[in-house]
Amino acid sequence: VVRQGITINGLPLMTRGGYGGAFDVANLDRYYSDCVIGGPGAFMIPVNDWTQFPEAIRRKLVLELAGPVSRQWAAEEAAHPPVVLADDRPAADCLAGEKMWRNRGWMMDSR
């Protein structure tokens, strides 16, 4: 989709624990930067604590609606860093989630 000119932004939820804790991806922000976001002006806004979630959602929507060439984008970036821009050097294992899903058998009762 990136080759078609579509931009993919991200909101990695880096809160640990809970029901899905067994499937936490180490360095999820790096994974998003390397494997998820892309396209013109792509960015992500990491959420490290659930108290950050409402503001992160608001910022993401404002930035997506405003677009990277707008004054609003520049004002948001200056007032609330960091927005992490896309990097074209993959370092994370982009199949980490798929491998966890494939290897989930350790959680299942073998019959």
DSSP file (Angstrom, degrees, kcal/mol; ACC not computed):
  #  RESIDUE AA STRUCTURE BP1 BP2  ACC     N-H-->O    O-->H-N    N-H-->O    O-->H-N    TCO  KAPPA ALPHA  PHI   PSI    X-CA   Y-CA   Z-CA
    1    1 A V    > >       0   0    0      0, 0.0     5,-1.9     0, 0.0     3,-0.7   0.000 360.0 360.0 360.0 -30.9    0.0    0.0    0.0
    2    2 A V  G > 5 +     0   0    0      1,-0.3     3,-2.0     2,-0.2    36,-0.0   0.901 360.0  56.0 -62.9 -39.1    2.9    2.4    0.6
    3    3 A R  G 3 5S+     0   0    0      1,-0.3    -1,-0.3     2,-0.1    36,-0.0   0.731 101.8  58.5 -63.9 -20.7    3.9    2.0   -3.0
    4    4 A Q  G < 5S-     0   0    0     -3,-0.7    -1,-0.3     2,-0.1    -2,-0.2   0.384 126.4-101.7 -88.0   3.3    0.4    3.1   -3.9
    5    5 A G  T < 5S+     0   0    0     -3,-2.0     2,-0.4     1,-0.3    -3,-0.2   0.580  75.8 141.5  89.4  11.0    1.0    6.4   -2.0
    6    6 A I      < -     0   0    0     -5,-1.9     2,-0.4    33,-0.1    -1,-0.3  -0.726  43.1-141.2 -89.0 134.3   -0.9    5.4    1.1
    7    7 A T        -     0   0    0     -2,-0.4     2,-0.6    32,-0.1    32,-0.2  -0.799   9.6-159.7 -97.1 134.6    0.5    6.5    4.4
    8    8 A I  B     -A   38   0A   0     30,-3.1    30,-1.8    -2,-0.4     2,-0.2  -0.961  11.3-175.2-116.0 115.7    0.4    4.2    7.4
    9    9 A N        -     0   0    0     -2,-0.6     2,-0.3    28,-0.2    35,-0.2  -0.601  11.5-143.1-101.6 167.7    0.8    5.8   10.8
   10   10 A G  B     -b   44   0B   0     33,-2.0    35,-1.8    -2,-0.2    23,-0.0  -0.940  25.2-167.7-139.5 158.8    1.0    4.0   14.2
   11   11 A L        -     0   0    0     -2,-0.3     2,-0.3    33,-0.2    33,-0.1  -0.638  24.1-162.1-137.7  73.7    0.0    4.1   17.8
   12   12 A P        -     0   0    0      0, 0.0    35,-2.6     0, 0.0     2,-1.0  -0.439  10.1-145.7 -66.9 124.3    2.1    1.4   19.5
   13   13 A L  B     +d   47   0C   0     -2,-0.3    35,-0.2    33,-0.2    37,-0.0  -0.790  20.8 178.3 -92.2 100.4    0.5    0.5   22.9
   14   14 A M        +     0   0    0     33,-2.9     2,-0.4    -2,-1.0    -1,-0.1  -0.063  31.5 131.0 -98.6  31.4    3.6   -0.3   25.0
   15   15 A T        -     0   0    0     32,-0.1     2,-0.2    34,-0.1    34,-0.1  -0.699  50.3-137.9 -82.0 136.7    1.7   -1.0   28.1
   16   16 A R        +     0   0    0     -2,-0.4     5,-0.1    32,-0.2     2,-0.1  -0.617  51.7  15.7-101.5 155.3    2.9   -4.3   29.7
   17   17 A G        +     0   0    0     -2,-0.2     3,-0.3     4,-0.1     2,-0.1  -0.290  64.2 104.8  87.9-169.0    1.0   -7.1   31.3
   18   18 A G  S >  S-     0   0    0      1,-0.2     3,-1.6     2,-0.1     4,-0.2  -0.334  92.2 -38.4  85.1-171.4   -2.7   -8.0   31.2
   19   19 A Y  T 3  S+     0   0    0      1,-0.3     3,-0.5     2,-0.1    -1,-0.2   0.862 140.2  44.4 -58.6 -40.8   -4.4  -10.8   29.3
   20   20 A G  T >  S+     0   0    0     -3,-0.3     3,-2.3     1,-0.2    -1,-0.3   0.282  77.8 113.5 -89.6  11.6   -2.3  -10.3   26.2
   21   21 A G  G X   +     0   0    0     -3,-1.6     3,-1.5     1,-0.3    -1,-0.2   0.771  67.3  64.3 -55.7 -29.9    1.0  -10.0   28.0
   22   22 A A  G 3  S+     0   0    0     -3,-0.5    -1,-0.3     1,-0.3    -2,-0.1   0.719 104.0  48.8 -67.3 -18.9    2.3  -13.3   26.6
   23   23 A F  G <  S+     0   0    0     -3,-2.3    -1,-0.3     2,-0.1    -2,-0.2   0.189  77.5 136.8-107.3  15.7    2.2  -11.7   23.2
   24   24 A D    <   -     0   0    0     -3,-1.5     2,-0.5    -4,-0.1   -10,-0.1  -0.426  49.7-137.5 -62.0 133.7    4.0   -8.5   24.0
   25   25 A V    >   -     0   0    0     -2,-0.1     3,-0.8     1,-0.0     6,-0.1  -0.849  20.6-119.3 -94.6 124.8    6.6   -7.6   21.3
   26   26 A A  T 3  S+     0   0    0     -2,-0.5     5,-0.2     1,-0.2    -1,-0.0  -0.377  95.7   7.6 -61.5 139.3    9.9   -6.4   22.8
   27   27 A N  T >> S+     0   0    0      1,-0.1     4,-2.2     3,-0.1     3,-0.6   0.934  76.7 177.7  53.2  53.2   10.7   -2.8   21.6
   28   28 A L  H <> S+     0   0    0     -3,-0.8     4,-2.6     1,-0.3     5,-0.2   0.821  75.4  58.4 -58.4 -33.2    7.3   -2.4   20.0
   29   29 A D  H 3> S+     0   0    0      2,-0.2     4,-2.3     1,-0.2    -1,-0.3   0.908 107.3  46.6 -64.0 -40.6    8.1    1.2   19.1
   30   30 A R  H <> S+     0   0    0     -3,-0.6     4,-2.8     2,-0.2    62,-0.3   0.902 110.8  53.3 -66.2 -40.7   11.1    0.0   17.1
   31   31 A Y  H  X>S+     0   0    0     -4,-2.2     4,-3.1     2,-0.2     5,-0.5   0.928 110.6  46.7 -58.9 -46.3    8.9   -2.7   15.5
   32   32 A Y  I  X>S+     0   0    0     -4,-2.6     5,-2.3     3,-0.2     4,-1.7   0.926 113.3  48.8 -61.7 -44.6    6.4   -0.1   14.4
   33   33 A S  I  <5S+     0   0    0     -4,-2.3    54,-0.8     1,-0.2    -2,-0.2   0.901 122.2  33.5 -61.8 -41.6    9.1    2.2   13.1
   34   34 A D  I  <5S+     0   0    0     -4,-2.8    -2,-0.2    -5,-0.1    -1,-0.2   0.798 135.0  17.7 -85.2 -30.5   10.8   -0.6   11.1
   35   35 A C  I  <5S+     0   0    0     -4,-3.1    -3,-0.2    -5,-0.2    -2,-0.2   0.574 123.9  35.0-125.3 -12.9    7.8   -2.8   10.1
   36   36 A V  I  <<S+     0   0    0     -4,-1.7    -3,-0.2    -5,-0.5    -4,-0.1   0.825  96.1  63.8-114.4 -58.1    4.5   -1.0   10.3
   37   37 A I      < +     0   0    0     -5,-2.3     2,-0.3   -30,-0.1   -28,-0.2  -0.346  59.5 135.4 -76.3 153.7    4.6    2.7    9.5
   38   38 A G  B     +A    8   0A   0    -30,-1.8   -30,-3.1     5,-0.1     5,-0.1  -0.949  19.1  69.2 178.3 166.1    5.5    4.0    6.1
   39   39 A G  S >  S-     0   0    0     -2,-0.3     3,-2.0   -32,-0.2    47,-0.2  -0.326  88.6 -19.1 100.8 175.4    4.7    6.4    3.3
   40   40 A P  T 3  S-     0   0    0      0, 0.0    -2,-0.1     0, 0.0   -33,-0.0  -0.330 132.9  -5.7 -59.0 121.9    4.9   10.1    2.9
   41   41 A G  T 3  S+     0   0    0      1,-0.2    26,-0.1    -2,-0.1   -34,-0.0   0.670  89.3 174.4  70.5  17.8    5.1   11.9    6.3
   42   42 A A    <   +     0   0    0     -3,-2.0    44,-1.6   -33,-0.1     2,-0.3  -0.257   3.5 163.0 -61.0 143.9    4.5    8.6    8.2
   43   43 A F  E     - C   0  85B   0     42,-0.2   -33,-2.0    -5,-0.1     2,-0.3  -0.943  25.0-148.4-150.7 168.9    4.8    8.8   12.0
   44   44 A M  E     -bC  10  84B   0     40,-1.3    40,-2.1    -2,-0.3   -33,-0.2  -0.980   5.8-151.6-140.9 156.2    4.0    7.0   15.2
   45   45 A I        -     0   0    0    -35,-1.8    38,-0.1    -2,-0.3     2,-0.1  -0.920  22.0-143.3-128.2 103.1    3.1    8.1   18.7
   46   46 A P        -     0   0    0      0, 0.0     2,-0.5     0, 0.0   -33,-0.2  -0.380   4.9-152.6 -69.0 143.6    4.2    5.5   21.4
   47   47 A V  B     +d   13   0C   0    -35,-2.6   -33,-2.9     1,-0.1     3,-0.1  -0.970  19.7 170.6-116.6 113.7    1.9    5.0   24.4
   48   48 A N  S    S+     0   0    0     -2,-0.5     2,-0.3     1,-0.2   -32,-0.2   0.606  70.2  26.0 -97.9 -15.2    3.8    3.8   27.5
   49   49 A D  S >  S-     0   0    0    -34,-0.1     3,-2.2     1,-0.1     4,-0.5  -0.993  78.7-119.5-148.8 144.3    1.0    4.2   30.0
   50   50 A W  G >  S+     0   0    0     -2,-0.3     3,-0.9     1,-0.3    -1,-0.1   0.734 110.6  67.7 -60.8 -21.8   -2.7    4.1   29.7
   51   51 A T  G 3  S+     0   0    0      1,-0.2     4,-0.4     2,-0.1    -1,-0.3   0.747  97.9  53.9 -68.1 -21.1   -2.9    7.7   31.0
   52   52 A Q  G <> S+     0   0    0     -3,-2.2     4,-2.4     1,-0.2    -1,-0.2   0.619  86.4  87.5 -83.4 -14.2   -1.2    8.8   27.8
   53   53 A F  H <> S+     0   0    0     -3,-0.9     4,-2.5    -4,-0.5     5,-0.2   0.898  83.7  49.1 -59.3 -50.2   -3.7    7.1   25.5
   54   54 A P  H  > S+     0   0    0      0, 0.0     4,-2.2     0, 0.0    -1,-0.2   0.922 115.7  44.1 -58.7 -43.6   -6.4    9.9   25.2
   55   55 A E  H  > S+     0   0    0     -4,-0.4     4,-2.8     2,-0.2    -2,-0.2   0.888 112.4  52.7 -67.8 -38.3   -3.8   12.6   24.3
   56   56 A A  H  X S+     0   0    0     -4,-2.4     4,-2.5     2,-0.2    -1,-0.2   0.908 109.9  48.4 -63.8 -42.1   -2.0   10.2   21.9
   57   57 A I  H  X S+     0   0    0     -4,-2.5     4,-2.5     2,-0.2     5,-0.2   0.931 112.5  48.9 -62.2 -46.0   -5.3    9.5   20.1
   58   58 A R  H  X S+     0   0    0     -4,-2.2     4,-2.6    -5,-0.2    -2,-0.2   0.942 113.0  46.9 -59.4 -48.3   -6.0   13.2   19.9
   59   59 A R  H  X S+     0   0    0     -4,-2.8     4,-2.9     1,-0.2     5,-0.2   0.915 111.3  51.4 -61.1 -43.8   -2.6   14.1   18.6
   60   60 A K  H  X S+     0   0    0     -4,-2.5     4,-2.5     1,-0.2    -1,-0.2   0.931 112.6  45.3 -60.8 -46.4   -2.6   11.3   16.0
   61   61 A L  H  X S+     0   0    0     -4,-2.5     4,-2.7     2,-0.2     5,-0.3   0.922 113.6  49.1 -63.8 -44.5   -6.0   12.4   14.6
   62   62 A V  H  X S+     0   0    0     -4,-2.6     4,-2.7    -5,-0.2     5,-0.2   0.936 114.0  46.1 -60.9 -46.4   -5.0   16.1   14.5
   63   63 A L  H  X S+     0   0    0     -4,-2.9     4,-2.4    -5,-0.2    -1,-0.2   0.894 113.7  48.4 -66.1 -39.2   -1.8   15.3   12.7
   64   64 A E  H  < S+     0   0    0     -4,-2.5    -1,-0.2    -5,-0.2    -2,-0.2   0.905 116.3  42.8 -67.5 -40.4   -3.5   12.9   10.3
   65   65 A L  H  < S+     0   0    0     -4,-2.7    -2,-0.2    -5,-0.2    -1,-0.2   0.873 117.5  46.0 -73.2 -36.1   -6.2   15.4    9.5
   66   66 A A  H  < S-     0   0    0     -4,-2.7    -2,-0.2    -5,-0.3     3,-0.2   0.886 102.1-142.7 -74.4 -39.1   -3.8   18.4    9.3
   67   67 A G    ><  -     0   0    0     -4,-2.4     3,-1.7    -5,-0.2     6,-0.4   0.151  27.3 -80.3  85.9 152.4   -1.2   16.7    7.2
   68   68 A P  T 3  S+     0   0    0      0, 0.0    -1,-0.1     0, 0.0   -27,-0.1   0.587 124.4  55.7 -68.9 -11.2    2.6   17.1    7.4
   69   69 A V  T 3  S+     0   0    0     -3,-0.2     2,-0.1     4,-0.1    -2,-0.1   0.407  88.4 101.3 -99.3   3.5    2.8   20.4    5.5
   70   70 A S  S <> S-     0   0    0     -3,-1.7     4,-1.5    -7,-0.1     5,-0.1  -0.447  77.7-125.1 -89.1 160.2    0.4   22.3    7.7
   71   71 A R  H  > S+     0   0    0      1,-0.2     4,-2.5     2,-0.2     5,-0.2   0.841 112.0  60.4 -65.9 -34.1    1.1   24.8   10.4
   72   72 A Q  H  > S+     0   0    0      2,-0.2     4,-2.7     1,-0.2     5,-0.2   0.904 102.2  52.1 -61.3 -41.2   -0.9   22.6   12.8
   73   73 A W  H  > S+     0   0    0     -6,-0.4     4,-2.7     1,-0.2    -1,-0.2   0.948 111.1  46.5 -58.3 -50.2    1.4   19.7   12.2
   74   74 A A  H  X S+     0   0    0     -4,-1.5     4,-2.2     1,-0.2    -2,-0.2   0.885 112.7  50.0 -61.8 -40.0    4.5   21.9   13.1
   75   75 A A  H  X S+     0   0    0     -4,-2.5     4,-2.2     2,-0.2    -1,-0.2   0.916 112.2  46.8 -66.2 -43.0    2.8   23.3   16.2
   76   76 A E  H  X S+     0   0    0     -4,-2.7     4,-2.4     2,-0.2    -2,-0.2   0.920 112.2  50.8 -63.7 -43.8    1.8   19.8   17.5
   77   77 A E  H  < S+     0   0    0     -4,-2.7    -2,-0.2    -5,-0.2    -1,-0.2   0.903 113.9  44.4 -61.3 -42.8    5.4   18.5   16.8
   78   78 A A  H  < S+     0   0    0     -4,-2.2    -1,-0.2    -5,-0.2    -2,-0.2   0.875 117.9  43.5 -70.3 -37.4    6.9   21.4   18.7
   79   79 A A  H  < S+     0   0    0     -4,-2.2    -2,-0.2     1,-0.2    -1,-0.2   0.805 125.9  26.3 -80.1 -29.7    4.5   21.3   21.6
   80   80 A H  S  < S-     0   0    0     -4,-2.4    -1,-0.2    -5,-0.2    -2,-0.1  -0.432  87.3-157.2-136.5  61.3    4.5   17.5   22.1
   81   81 A P        +     0   0    0      0, 0.0     3,-0.0     0, 0.0    -3,-0.0  -0.404  55.5  64.8 -68.0 159.3    7.5   15.6   21.0
   82   82 A P        +     0   0    0      0, 0.0     2,-0.6     0, 0.0    -4,-0.1   0.399  42.1 155.7-104.1 134.3    8.3   12.9   20.1
   83   83 A V        -     0   0    0     -6,-0.1     2,-0.6   -38,-0.1   -38,-0.2  -0.971  39.0-141.1 -97.9 123.0    6.5   12.0   17.0
   84   84 A V  E     -C   44   0B   0    -40,-2.1   -40,-1.3    -2,-0.6     2,-0.1  -0.779  12.5-145.6 -93.4 119.0    8.8    9.3   15.5
   85   85 A L  E     -C   43   0B   0     -2,-0.6   -42,-0.2   -42,-0.2   -43,-0.1  -0.448  30.4 -87.4 -82.3 156.9    9.1    9.6   11.7
   86   86 A A        -     0   0    0    -44,-1.6     2,-0.4   -47,-0.2    -1,-0.1  -0.283  38.8-157.8 -63.3 145.7    9.5    6.5    9.5
   87   87 A D        -     0   0    0    -54,-0.8    -1,-0.0   -50,-0.1   -50,-0.0  -0.960  14.1-144.8-123.6 142.4   12.9    5.2    8.9
   88   88 A D  S    S+     0   0    0     -2,-0.4   -54,-0.1     1,-0.1    -2,-0.0   0.135  75.7  91.9 -97.6  23.0   13.8    3.0    5.9
   89   89 A R        -     0   0    0      0, 0.0    -1,-0.1     0, 0.0     2,-0.1  -0.802  67.5-151.3-116.0  89.2   16.4    0.8    7.7
   90   90 A P        +     0   0    0      0, 0.0   -59,-0.1     0, 0.0    -2,-0.1  -0.364  33.4 151.9 -61.8 130.7   14.6   -2.3    9.1
   91   91 A A        +     0   0    0    -61,-0.2     2,-0.1    -2,-0.1   -60,-0.1   0.503  49.6  82.0-127.8 -24.2   16.3   -3.6   12.2
   92   92 A A  S    S-     0   0    0    -62,-0.3     2,-0.9   -61,-0.1   -65,-0.0  -0.465  91.6-101.9 -82.7 156.9   13.3   -5.3   14.0
   93   93 A D    >   -     0   0    0      1,-0.2     3,-1.7    -2,-0.1     4,-0.2  -0.707  32.0-162.4 -76.4 106.4   12.0   -8.7   13.2
   94   94 A C  T 3  S+     0   0    0     -2,-0.9     4,-0.2     1,-0.3    -1,-0.2   0.536  87.1  55.2 -73.4  -4.5    9.0   -7.8   11.1
   95   95 A L  T 3> S+     0   0    0      1,-0.1     4,-2.7     2,-0.1    -1,-0.3   0.181  72.3 111.9-107.9  15.5    7.6  -11.3   11.6
   96   96 A A  H <> S+     0   0    0     -3,-1.7     4,-2.2     1,-0.2     5,-0.2   0.914  80.0  44.8 -56.7 -47.1    7.7  -11.2   15.4
   97   97 A G  H  > S+     0   0    0     -4,-0.2     4,-2.4     1,-0.2    -1,-0.2   0.907 113.3  50.1 -64.6 -42.3    4.0  -11.2   15.9
   98   98 A E  H  > S+     0   0    0      1,-0.2     4,-2.6     2,-0.2    -1,-0.2   0.894 110.5  50.4 -63.7 -39.8    3.4  -13.9   13.3
   99   99 A K  H  X S+     0   0    0     -4,-2.7     4,-2.3     2,-0.2    -1,-0.2   0.899 110.3  49.6 -65.5 -40.7    6.1  -16.1   15.0
  100  100 A M  H  < S+     0   0    0     -4,-2.2    -2,-0.2    -5,-0.2    -1,-0.2   0.919 112.6  47.8 -62.7 -42.2    4.4  -15.6   18.4
  101  101 A W  H >< S+     0   0    0     -4,-2.4     3,-1.2     1,-0.2    -2,-0.2   0.922 112.8  48.0 -64.3 -44.2    1.1  -16.6   16.9
  102  102 A R  H 3< S+     0   0    0     -4,-2.6     3,-0.5     1,-0.3    -1,-0.2   0.871 115.3  45.3 -63.2 -37.8    2.5  -19.6   15.2
  103  103 A N  T >< S+     0   0    0     -4,-2.3     3,-1.2     1,-0.2    -1,-0.3   0.205  77.9 109.7 -92.7  15.9    4.3  -20.8   18.4
  104  104 A R  G X>  +     0   0    0     -3,-1.2     3,-2.7     1,-0.3     4,-0.5   0.562  46.7  99.0 -70.0  -5.9    1.3  -20.1   20.6
  105  105 A G  G >4  +     0   0    0     -3,-0.5     3,-0.9     1,-0.3    -1,-0.3   0.741  66.2  72.4 -54.5 -24.9    0.9  -23.9   21.1
  106  106 A W  G <4 S+     0   0    0     -3,-1.2    -1,-0.3     1,-0.3    -2,-0.1   0.750  99.0  48.0 -63.9 -20.3    2.7  -23.7   24.4
  107  107 A M  G <4 S+     0   0    0     -3,-2.7    -1,-0.3    -4,-0.1     2,-0.2   0.638 100.1  83.5 -91.3 -15.5   -0.5  -22.0   25.8
  108  108 A M  S << S-     0   0    0     -3,-0.9     2,-0.6    -4,-0.5     0, 0.0  -0.577  86.5-111.6 -92.1 151.1   -2.9  -24.6   24.3
  109  109 A D        -     0   0    0     -2,-0.2     2,-0.4     1,-0.0    -2,-0.1  -0.699  34.5-132.8 -77.3 118.3   -3.7  -27.9   25.9
  110  110 A S              0   0    0     -2,-0.6    -1,-0.0     1,-0.2    -4,-0.0  -0.614 360.0 360.0 -78.7 127.9   -2.2  -30.6   23.6
  111  111 A R              0   0    0     -2,-0.4    -1,-0.2     0, 0.0    -2,-0.0   0.363 360.0 360.0-121.0 360.0   -4.7  -33.3   22.9
